[in-house]
């Protein structure tokens, strides 16, 4: 009789423990993002910008962010921030570092959060920014090539002539050279 009561209490204890270990990721909740879809003022290429998004759990269950994916390798997170939990009614800052050296001009970036959201599979944090070149001027390929030739002594320019004074050619010129070679 003594052992049957112990077994009975053991079974009840195990049942309560298993019931309390319900998978929390299946419980959905609602997240609110303060100031999403931001438009930042222009910055110079090469500057770093720290971005902080305030995530607030306004639901009844814990918010579980399981993965974070950025639209560009120029966005970096601190180690260990790819997955975290926010208790109901609490807030958490998600901070990222943006390296503007990898972009020029108008850029729009997305930070995709995966978690136990009630109304969607994922949520996106969105921001855009204009990255201005340092010298306010970006050289194109021809200018870079011209600078390279000049730095090598300019022998090609002496042999072939100045690229801006070459003139032009017509399709008939090719036809004449083909007939003259026969």
C-alpha positions as CSV (number, residue, x, y, z in Angstrom):
1,X,0.0,0.0,0.0
2,X,2.9,2.3,0.8
3,X,4.4,1.8,-2.6
4,X,1.1,2.5,-4.5
5,X,0.8,6.0,-2.9
6,X,4.4,6.8,-3.9
7,X,3.8,5.6,-7.5
8,X,0.5,7.6,-7.5
9,X,2.2,10.8,-6.4
10,X,5.1,10.2,-8.8
11,X,2.7,9.8,-11.8
12,X,0.8,13.0,-10.8
13,X,4.1,14.9,-10.4
14,X,5.4,13.8,-13.8
15,X,2.1,14.7,-15.4
16,X,2.3,18.3,-13.9
17,X,5.9,18.6,-15.0
18,X,5.1,17.6,-18.6
19,X,2.1,19.9,-18.7
20,X,4.2,22.8,-17.6
21,X,6.7,22.1,-20.4
22,X,4.3,23.1,-23.2
23,X,6.2,24.4,-26.2
24,X,6.1,28.2,-25.8
25,X,7.0,28.8,-29.4
26,X,3.5,27.5,-30.4
27,X,1.9,30.2,-28.3
28,X,1.5,33.3,-30.5
29,X,2.0,36.9,-29.3
30,X,1.9,40.4,-30.7
31,X,5.0,42.6,-31.2
32,X,5.1,46.3,-31.7
33,X,8.1,48.1,-33.2
34,X,8.6,51.8,-32.3
35,X,9.4,53.9,-35.4
36,X,9.7,51.3,-38.1
37,X,10.3,52.3,-41.7
38,X,12.8,55.0,-40.8
39,X,14.5,57.5,-43.2
40,X,17.9,58.5,-42.0
41,X,19.8,61.6,-42.9
42,X,22.7,61.2,-45.5
43,X,26.1,60.0,-44.2
44,X,29.5,59.8,-45.9
45,X,30.7,56.6,-47.4
46,X,32.7,54.6,-44.9
47,X,31.0,56.0,-41.8
48,X,29.4,53.6,-39.2
49,X,25.9,54.1,-38.0
50,X,24.4,52.3,-35.0
51,X,20.7,51.5,-35.3
52,X,18.5,50.6,-32.4
53,X,14.9,49.3,-32.7
54,X,12.7,49.1,-29.7
55,X,10.7,45.8,-29.8
56,X,7.8,45.6,-27.4
57,X,5.8,42.5,-26.6
58,X,2.2,43.6,-26.2
59,X,0.8,40.1,-26.2
60,X,0.0,37.7,-23.4
61,X,2.7,35.1,-24.2
62,X,6.5,35.5,-24.3
63,X,7.9,36.8,-27.6
64,X,10.5,34.4,-28.9
65,X,12.7,35.7,-31.7
66,X,14.2,32.6,-33.3
67,X,16.2,34.1,-36.1
68,X,17.2,37.5,-37.6
69,X,18.2,37.9,-41.3
70,X,19.5,41.1,-42.7
71,X,19.3,42.2,-46.4
72,X,23.0,43.1,-46.6
73,X,26.3,42.0,-45.2
74,X,26.8,45.7,-44.2
75,X,24.5,45.2,-41.2
76,X,26.1,43.5,-38.2
77,X,24.6,42.4,-34.9
78,X,26.3,41.7,-31.6
79,X,27.1,38.0,-30.9
80,X,24.2,36.1,-29.4
81,X,21.5,38.5,-30.5
82,X,20.2,36.3,-33.3
83,X,17.7,34.6,-30.9
84,X,16.2,36.0,-27.7
85,X,13.0,36.2,-25.7
86,X,10.9,39.2,-24.5
87,X,8.5,38.6,-21.6
88,X,4.9,39.9,-22.0
89,X,4.6,43.6,-21.5
90,X,8.3,44.2,-21.7
91,X,10.6,45.9,-24.2
92,X,14.0,45.1,-25.7
93,X,16.4,47.0,-27.9
94,X,17.7,45.4,-31.0
95,X,21.0,47.2,-31.9
96,X,22.7,46.8,-35.3
97,X,25.8,48.4,-36.8
98,X,25.6,49.7,-40.4
99,X,28.8,50.0,-42.4
100,X,28.2,52.5,-45.2
101,X,31.4,51.7,-47.0
102,X,29.7,48.9,-49.0
103,X,26.9,51.2,-50.5
104,X,26.7,54.4,-52.4
105,X,23.6,56.4,-53.1
106,X,20.1,55.6,-51.9
107,X,19.9,52.3,-50.1
108,X,16.9,50.6,-48.5
109,X,17.5,47.7,-46.0
110,X,15.4,45.1,-44.4
111,X,15.9,43.2,-41.1
112,X,13.7,40.2,-41.0
113,X,12.7,38.8,-37.6
114,X,11.3,35.3,-37.3
115,X,9.4,34.3,-34.2
116,X,6.0,33.4,-32.7
117,X,4.1,36.3,-34.2
118,X,0.3,36.1,-34.0
119,X,-0.5,37.7,-37.4
120,X,2.5,36.7,-39.6
121,X,5.4,34.3,-40.0
122,X,7.9,37.1,-39.9
123,X,8.2,40.8,-39.2
124,X,10.4,43.3,-41.1
125,X,12.3,46.3,-39.8
126,X,12.9,48.8,-42.6
127,X,15.1,51.8,-43.0
128,X,16.7,53.8,-45.9
129,X,19.6,56.1,-46.1
130,X,21.6,58.1,-48.7
131,X,25.3,57.3,-48.7
132,X,27.3,60.1,-50.2
133,X,30.8,59.5,-51.6
134,X,33.6,61.2,-49.6
135,X,34.8,63.4,-52.5
136,X,31.3,64.2,-53.7
137,X,32.5,62.5,-56.9
138,X,32.9,58.9,-57.9
139,X,35.3,58.2,-60.8
140,X,34.0,55.9,-63.5
141,X,35.9,53.0,-65.1
142,X,37.5,55.1,-67.9
143,X,38.9,57.6,-65.4
144,X,40.3,54.9,-63.2
145,X,41.9,53.2,-66.2
146,X,43.4,56.5,-67.4
147,X,44.9,57.2,-63.9
148,X,46.3,53.6,-63.9
149,X,48.0,54.2,-67.4
150,X,49.5,57.5,-66.3
151,X,50.8,55.9,-63.1
152,X,52.6,53.3,-65.1
153,X,54.5,55.8,-67.2
154,X,52.0,56.4,-70.0
155,X,53.8,54.2,-72.6
156,X,50.5,53.0,-74.0
157,X,49.4,56.6,-74.6
158,X,52.6,57.5,-76.4
159,X,52.1,54.5,-78.7
160,X,48.4,54.6,-79.3
161,X,47.9,58.3,-79.0
162,X,45.5,60.2,-76.7
163,X,42.2,58.4,-76.3
164,X,40.2,61.6,-76.8
165,X,41.8,62.3,-80.2
166,X,41.4,59.0,-82.0
167,X,38.6,60.0,-84.4
168,X,36.2,57.4,-85.6
169,X,35.7,54.5,-87.9
170,X,32.9,53.1,-90.1
171,X,31.7,49.7,-91.2
172,X,33.0,50.4,-94.7
173,X,36.5,50.6,-93.3
174,X,36.3,47.0,-92.2
175,X,34.9,45.9,-95.6
176,X,37.8,47.7,-97.5
177,X,40.4,46.0,-95.3
178,X,38.9,42.6,-95.9
179,X,38.9,43.0,-99.7
180,X,42.5,44.4,-99.7
181,X,43.8,41.4,-97.8
182,X,42.5,38.9,-100.4
